[in-house]
Amino acid sequence: MKSNRLKHLYVEELKDLYSAENQLVKAIPKMAEASTSPGLRAGFEEHLGQTREHVARLEKIFKALGESPTGKKCKGMEGLIKEGGEMIEEHPGPEELDAGLISAAQRVEHYEMAGYGCVATYAKLLGETEAESLLRETLEEERDTDKKLTKLSGQINVEAAQAGETNTTPSHAKKAVAGR
């Protein structure tokens, strides 16, 4: 691998992602437990398995680099997880809680997609073809999870909009879902 500032940035960003993924391994079960939607709970449980695989992929990359994955705390992920936890602690109604969990989860996915997109590009520029492949695989899984969350939100957000109402879905809610 070329020795330059990009390599240093690459390793630091990988450490940040490693920290983020490990924080998620601890946070996702709490999100799954808090969710009231069986579909959302199943989605969280599925993504927990993927997240553990993401950690293993990063460990493989670090081993190939001869670097330690530890030593950095991802403060961005820490903040996203804290915000999601605060929402759970507010004890909203079940529909609002599930809608909020989806929102929190999508923020996490977008953060991860940005990170994995960058490190995959760095790996390509540094000639790390195996690492690039692993990172792009993770990036695609994060994108797929985001798409699944968007699909779930179509139903769950309408349920949240209807919570406490006795009539049908307001026309603006129907338009919002149709626009997704």
C-alpha positions as CSV (number, residue, x, y, z in Angstrom):
1,M,0.0,0.0,0.0
2,K,1.2,3.5,-0.8
3,S,2.4,5.3,2.3
4,N,0.9,8.8,2.4
5,R,-1.7,11.0,4.2
6,L,-4.6,9.2,2.4
7,K,-3.5,5.9,4.0
8,H,-3.5,7.6,7.4
9,L,-7.0,9.0,6.8
10,Y,-8.2,5.7,5.5
11,V,-7.1,3.9,8.7
12,E,-8.6,6.5,10.9
13,E,-11.9,6.4,9.1
14,L,-11.9,2.6,9.3
15,K,-11.3,2.9,13.1
16,D,-14.3,5.3,13.3
17,L,-16.5,2.9,11.4
18,Y,-15.3,0.0,13.6
19,S,-16.3,2.0,16.7
20,A,-19.6,2.9,15.1
21,E,-20.5,-0.7,14.2
22,N,-19.6,-1.9,17.7
23,Q,-21.8,0.8,19.3
24,L,-24.6,-0.4,17.0
25,V,-24.1,-4.0,18.1
26,K,-25.1,-2.8,21.6
27,A,-27.8,-0.4,20.5
28,I,-29.8,-2.4,17.9
29,P,-31.2,-4.9,20.4
30,K,-32.5,-2.0,22.5
31,M,-34.2,-0.6,19.4
32,A,-35.7,-4.0,18.5
33,E,-37.0,-4.4,22.0
34,A,-38.6,-1.0,22.0
35,S,-40.3,-1.4,18.7
36,T,-44.0,-2.4,18.6
37,S,-44.2,-3.4,15.0
38,P,-43.3,-7.0,14.3
39,G,-41.9,-6.1,10.9
40,L,-39.7,-3.4,12.4
41,R,-38.5,-5.6,15.1
42,A,-37.6,-8.3,12.6
43,G,-35.8,-5.8,10.5
44,F,-33.7,-4.7,13.5
45,E,-32.9,-8.3,14.4
46,E,-31.8,-9.0,10.8
47,H,-29.6,-5.9,10.7
48,L,-28.0,-6.9,13.9
49,G,-26.7,-10.0,12.2
50,Q,-25.4,-7.9,9.3
51,T,-23.8,-5.4,11.7
52,R,-21.9,-8.2,13.4
53,E,-20.7,-9.2,9.9
54,H,-19.7,-5.6,9.2
55,V,-17.5,-5.8,12.3
56,A,-15.9,-9.0,11.1
57,R,-15.2,-7.5,7.6
58,L,-13.5,-4.5,9.2
59,E,-11.4,-6.8,11.4
60,K,-10.3,-8.7,8.3
61,I,-9.3,-5.4,6.6
62,F,-7.4,-4.3,9.7
63,K,-5.6,-7.6,9.9
64,A,-4.5,-7.3,6.2
65,L,-3.3,-3.8,7.0
66,G,-1.4,-4.9,10.1
67,E,-3.3,-2.3,12.1
68,S,-5.3,-2.3,15.3
69,P,-9.0,-1.4,14.9
70,T,-9.3,0.1,18.3
71,G,-8.3,3.4,19.7
72,K,-11.0,5.7,18.3
73,K,-14.5,6.4,19.5
74,C,-17.0,7.4,16.8
75,K,-18.7,10.5,18.4
76,G,-21.1,10.9,15.5
77,M,-22.6,7.5,16.0
78,E,-22.6,8.0,19.8
79,G,-24.7,11.1,19.2
80,L,-27.1,9.4,16.9
81,I,-27.6,6.5,19.3
82,K,-28.1,8.9,22.2
83,E,-30.8,10.8,20.3
84,G,-32.6,7.5,19.5
85,G,-32.3,6.5,23.1
86,E,-33.8,9.8,24.3
87,M,-36.8,9.3,22.0
88,I,-37.4,5.8,23.5
89,E,-37.2,7.3,27.0
90,E,-39.9,9.8,26.2
91,H,-42.4,6.9,26.1
92,P,-44.4,8.1,23.1
93,G,-47.4,6.1,21.9
94,P,-46.6,2.8,20.0
95,E,-47.1,4.3,16.5
96,E,-45.1,7.4,17.2
97,L,-42.3,5.3,18.8
98,D,-42.0,3.1,15.7
99,A,-42.0,6.1,13.4
100,G,-39.3,7.7,15.5
101,L,-37.3,4.5,15.6
102,I,-37.3,4.3,11.8
103,S,-36.2,8.0,11.7
104,A,-33.4,7.3,14.1
105,A,-32.4,4.1,12.2
106,Q,-32.3,5.9,8.8
107,R,-30.1,8.7,10.2
108,V,-27.7,5.9,11.3
109,E,-27.9,4.2,7.9
110,H,-27.1,7.5,6.1
111,Y,-24.2,8.2,8.4
112,E,-22.8,4.7,7.7
113,M,-23.4,5.0,3.9
114,A,-21.4,8.2,3.8
115,G,-18.5,6.6,5.8
116,Y,-18.4,3.4,3.8
117,G,-18.6,5.3,0.5
118,C,-15.6,7.3,1.5
119,V,-13.4,4.4,2.7
120,A,-14.3,2.3,-0.3
121,T,-13.0,5.1,-2.5
122,Y,-9.9,5.5,-0.4
123,A,-9.3,1.7,-0.7
124,K,-9.6,1.9,-4.4
125,L,-7.1,4.8,-4.7
126,L,-4.7,3.0,-2.4
127,G,-4.9,-0.2,-4.4
128,E,-6.6,-2.2,-1.7
129,T,-8.9,-4.2,-4.0
130,E,-10.0,-6.9,-1.5
131,A,-10.8,-4.2,1.1
132,E,-12.6,-2.1,-1.5
133,S,-14.8,-5.2,-2.3
134,L,-15.6,-5.8,1.3
135,L,-16.4,-2.2,2.0
136,R,-18.7,-1.9,-1.1
137,E,-20.5,-5.1,0.0
138,T,-21.2,-3.5,3.4
139,L,-22.2,-0.2,1.7
140,E,-24.8,-2.1,-0.4
141,E,-26.2,-3.8,2.7
142,E,-26.5,-0.4,4.4
143,R,-28.4,0.9,1.3
144,D,-30.7,-2.1,1.3
145,T,-31.5,-1.6,5.0
146,D,-32.3,2.0,4.3
147,K,-34.7,1.0,1.5
148,K,-36.4,-1.5,3.8
149,L,-36.8,1.1,6.4
150,T,-38.3,3.5,3.9
151,K,-40.8,0.8,2.8
152,L,-41.7,0.1,6.4
153,S,-42.1,3.8,7.1
154,G,-44.9,4.0,4.5
155,Q,-47.2,2.0,6.7
156,I,-45.9,2.9,10.1
157,N,-45.9,6.7,9.5
158,V,-49.5,6.5,8.3
159,E,-50.4,4.6,11.5
160,A,-48.7,7.3,13.5
161,A,-50.6,10.0,11.7
162,Q,-53.9,8.1,12.4
163,A,-53.2,7.4,16.0
164,G,-56.0,8.8,18.1
165,E,-58.1,9.5,15.1
166,T,-61.4,7.8,14.3
167,N,-61.7,8.8,10.7
168,T,-59.7,7.8,7.7
169,T,-56.2,8.9,6.8
170,P,-55.9,12.6,6.1
171,S,-55.4,13.4,2.5
172,H,-52.0,15.0,3.1
173,A,-50.8,11.8,4.8
174,K,-52.0,9.7,1.8
175,K,-50.1,12.1,-0.6
176,A,-46.9,11.9,1.5
177,V,-47.0,8.1,1.4
178,A,-47.7,8.0,-2.3
179,G,-44.8,10.4,-2.9
180,R,-42.3,7.9,-1.3
